[in-house]
Protein backbone atom coordinates (compact mmCIF):
# COMPACT_ATOMS: atom_id res chain seq x y z
CA UNK A 1 0.00 0.00 0.00
CA UNK A 2 1.43 3.36 -1.05
CA UNK A 3 -0.09 6.15 1.06
CA UNK A 4 1.49 8.83 -1.11
CA UNK A 5 -0.71 7.82 -4.05
CA UNK A 6 -4.02 8.22 -2.21
CA UNK A 7 -6.29 11.13 -3.11
CA UNK A 8 -3.98 12.91 -5.60
CA UNK A 9 -6.20 16.02 -5.77
CA UNK A 10 -6.04 16.46 -2.01
CA UNK A 11 -2.29 15.82 -2.06
CA UNK A 12 -1.83 18.54 -4.71
CA UNK A 13 -3.80 21.00 -2.61
CA UNK A 14 -1.68 20.21 0.45
CA UNK A 15 1.53 20.60 -1.56
CA UNK A 16 0.45 23.96 -3.01
CA UNK A 17 -0.51 25.40 0.36
CA UNK A 18 2.57 23.98 2.07
CA UNK A 19 4.86 25.40 -0.63
CA UNK A 20 3.41 28.89 -0.17
CA UNK A 21 3.81 28.76 3.63
CA UNK A 22 7.26 27.18 3.50
CA UNK A 23 8.75 29.64 0.99
CA UNK A 24 7.47 32.59 3.01
CA UNK A 25 8.88 31.15 6.24
CA UNK A 26 12.16 30.17 4.58
CA UNK A 27 12.65 33.76 3.47
CA UNK A 28 12.01 35.00 7.01
CA UNK A 29 14.51 32.54 8.50
CA UNK A 30 17.16 33.43 5.94
CA UNK A 31 16.68 37.15 6.61
CA UNK A 32 17.22 36.65 10.35
CA UNK A 33 20.40 34.64 9.84
CA UNK A 34 21.74 36.37 6.74
CA UNK A 35 24.87 37.53 8.60
CA UNK A 36 25.51 34.20 10.36
CA UNK A 37 28.64 32.67 8.88
CA UNK A 38 29.80 30.53 11.80
CA UNK A 39 29.12 26.79 12.10
CA UNK A 40 26.91 27.41 15.13
CA UNK A 41 24.87 29.92 13.14
CA UNK A 42 24.43 27.42 10.31
CA UNK A 43 23.40 24.69 12.73
CA UNK A 44 20.83 26.93 14.40
CA UNK A 45 19.41 27.97 11.05
CA UNK A 46 19.13 24.33 9.92
CA UNK A 47 17.23 23.49 13.11
CA UNK A 48 14.94 26.47 12.68
CA UNK A 49 14.21 25.51 9.07
CA UNK A 50 13.34 21.99 10.23
CA UNK A 51 10.95 23.34 12.86
CA UNK A 52 9.53 25.77 10.29
CA UNK A 53 8.87 22.95 7.82
CA UNK A 54 7.02 20.99 10.50
CA UNK A 55 5.05 24.05 11.55
CA UNK A 56 4.08 24.86 7.95
CA UNK A 57 2.93 21.31 7.23
CA UNK A 58 0.94 21.02 10.46
CA UNK A 59 -0.65 24.43 9.86
CA UNK A 60 -1.48 23.44 6.27
CA UNK A 61 -3.25 20.25 7.38
CA UNK A 62 -4.90 22.03 10.31
CA UNK A 63 -6.67 20.38 13.22
CA UNK A 64 -8.49 17.67 11.27
CA UNK A 65 -5.70 15.12 11.87
CA UNK A 66 -4.45 13.79 15.20
CA UNK A 67 -0.80 14.05 14.12
CA UNK A 68 -1.13 17.69 13.00
CA UNK A 69 -3.00 18.66 16.19
CA UNK A 70 -0.24 17.05 18.26
CA UNK A 71 2.46 18.81 16.25
CA UNK A 72 0.78 22.21 16.56
CA UNK A 73 0.42 21.68 20.31
CA UNK A 74 4.10 20.77 20.56
CA UNK A 75 5.05 23.90 18.63
CA UNK A 76 3.00 26.07 20.99
CA UNK A 77 4.62 24.40 24.00
CA UNK A 78 8.07 24.90 22.50
CA UNK A 79 7.38 28.59 22.05
CA UNK A 80 6.15 28.84 25.63
CA UNK A 81 9.29 27.12 26.91
CA UNK A 82 11.44 29.52 24.94
CA UNK A 83 9.69 32.44 26.55
CA UNK A 84 10.15 31.00 30.01
CA UNK A 85 13.66 29.69 29.31
CA UNK A 86 13.04 26.54 31.36
CA UNK A 87 14.16 23.74 29.05
CA UNK A 88 15.89 23.61 25.67
CA UNK A 89 14.04 21.97 22.75
CA UNK A 90 16.58 19.14 22.48
CA UNK A 91 16.38 18.22 26.15
CA UNK A 92 12.57 18.29 26.06
CA UNK A 93 12.48 15.96 23.05
CA UNK A 94 14.89 13.49 24.63
CA UNK A 95 12.96 13.29 27.89
CA UNK A 96 9.54 13.05 26.25
CA UNK A 97 10.25 10.70 23.36
CA UNK A 98 13.44 8.70 23.73
CA UNK A 99 13.39 7.56 27.32
CA UNK A 100 10.10 5.59 27.21
CA UNK A 101 11.19 3.76 24.07
CA UNK A 102 14.53 2.83 25.61
CA UNK A 103 12.80 1.43 28.71
CA UNK A 104 10.37 -0.62 26.61
CA UNK A 105 13.15 -2.11 24.51
CA UNK A 106 15.20 -2.99 27.54
CA UNK A 107 12.28 -5.00 28.88
CA UNK A 108 11.54 -6.53 25.48
CA UNK A 109 7.92 -5.40 25.66
CA UNK A 110 7.60 -2.99 22.75
CA UNK A 111 5.73 -4.02 19.61
CA UNK A 112 5.70 -2.57 16.10
CA UNK A 113 2.37 -0.90 16.87
CA UNK A 114 3.71 0.72 20.05
CA UNK A 115 6.82 1.96 18.23
CA UNK A 116 4.58 3.52 15.59
CA UNK A 117 2.52 5.21 18.30
CA UNK A 118 5.70 6.74 19.73
CA UNK A 119 7.11 8.12 16.47
CA UNK A 120 3.88 9.38 14.86
CA UNK A 121 2.74 12.63 16.52
CA UNK A 122 -0.55 12.13 18.31
CA UNK A 123 -0.32 8.35 17.98
CA UNK A 124 -0.73 7.70 21.69
CA UNK A 125 -4.14 6.37 22.56
CA UNK A 126 -5.24 5.64 18.98
CA UNK A 127 -6.56 2.20 18.10
CA UNK A 128 -4.67 0.29 15.42
CA UNK A 129 -7.02 1.15 12.56
CA UNK A 130 -6.96 4.88 13.29
CA UNK A 131 -3.20 4.77 13.89
CA UNK A 132 -2.61 3.32 10.43
CA UNK A 133 -4.84 5.95 8.84
CA UNK A 134 -2.95 8.73 10.60
CA UNK A 135 0.40 7.17 9.69
CA UNK A 136 -0.48 6.91 6.00
CA UNK A 137 -1.46 10.58 5.91
CA UNK A 138 1.65 11.56 7.91
CA UNK A 139 3.93 9.69 5.46
CA UNK A 140 2.23 11.44 2.53
CA UNK A 141 2.92 14.82 4.12
CA UNK A 142 6.54 13.91 4.94
CA UNK A 143 6.99 12.99 1.28
CA UNK A 144 5.59 16.37 0.27
CA UNK A 145 8.11 18.07 2.57
CA UNK A 146 11.01 16.09 1.07
CA UNK A 147 9.92 16.81 -2.51
CA UNK A 148 9.52 20.53 -1.88
CA UNK A 149 12.82 20.71 -0.01
CA UNK A 150 14.56 19.01 -2.95
CA UNK A 151 13.04 21.45 -5.43
CA UNK A 152 14.08 24.45 -3.38
CA UNK A 153 17.61 23.02 -3.01
CA UNK A 154 17.91 23.20 -6.79
CA UNK A 155 16.42 26.70 -7.05
CA UNK A 156 17.89 28.58 -4.07
CA UNK A 157 21.62 28.11 -3.53
CA UNK A 158 21.66 30.37 -0.46
CA UNK A 159 19.50 27.79 1.36
CA UNK A 160 21.28 24.73 -0.06
CA UNK A 161 23.18 23.56 3.05
CA UNK A 162 20.19 24.03 5.34
CA UNK A 163 17.76 22.30 2.97
CA UNK A 164 20.17 19.40 2.47
CA UNK A 165 20.26 18.82 6.23
CA UNK A 166 16.47 19.15 6.38
CA UNK A 167 15.95 16.61 3.58
CA UNK A 168 18.35 14.15 5.19
CA UNK A 169 16.49 14.38 8.49
CA UNK A 170 13.05 14.08 6.87
CA UNK A 171 14.17 11.18 4.67
CA UNK A 172 15.45 9.22 7.67
CA UNK A 173 12.30 9.91 9.67
CA UNK A 174 10.05 8.99 6.74
CA UNK A 175 11.94 5.71 6.21
CA UNK A 176 11.58 4.80 9.89
CA UNK A 177 7.86 5.56 9.97
CA UNK A 178 7.31 3.94 6.58
CA UNK A 179 9.15 0.79 7.63
CA UNK A 180 6.95 0.33 10.70
CA UNK A 181 3.84 1.06 8.60
CA UNK A 182 4.78 -1.46 5.89
CA UNK A 183 5.43 -4.24 8.39
CA UNK A 184 2.15 -3.62 10.19
CA UNK A 185 0.07 -3.54 6.99
CA UNK A 186 1.35 -6.93 5.82
CA UNK A 187 -1.48 -8.55 7.78
CA UNK A 188 -4.63 -9.07 5.65
CA UNK A 189 -6.91 -8.40 8.63
CA UNK A 190 -5.39 -4.97 9.13
CA UNK A 191 -5.58 -4.12 5.45
CA UNK A 192 -9.22 -5.19 5.29
CA UNK A 193 -10.10 -2.87 8.16
CA UNK A 194 -8.18 0.15 6.88
CA UNK A 195 -10.56 2.72 5.41
CA UNK A 196 -9.70 5.03 2.51
CA UNK A 197 -7.41 7.86 3.56
CA UNK A 198 -8.94 11.30 3.14
Secondary structure, 3 states (H helix, E strand, C coil): CCHHHCCHHHHHHHHHHHHHHHHHHHHHHHHHCCCCCCHHHHHHHHHHHHHHHHHHHHHHHHHHCHHHHHHHHHHHHHHHHHHHCCCCHHHHHHHHHHHHHHHHHHHCCCCHHHHHHHHCCCCCCCCHHHHHHHHHHHHHHHHHHHHHHHHHHHHCHHHHHHHHHHHHHHHHHHHHHHHHHHHHCCCHHHHHHCCCCC
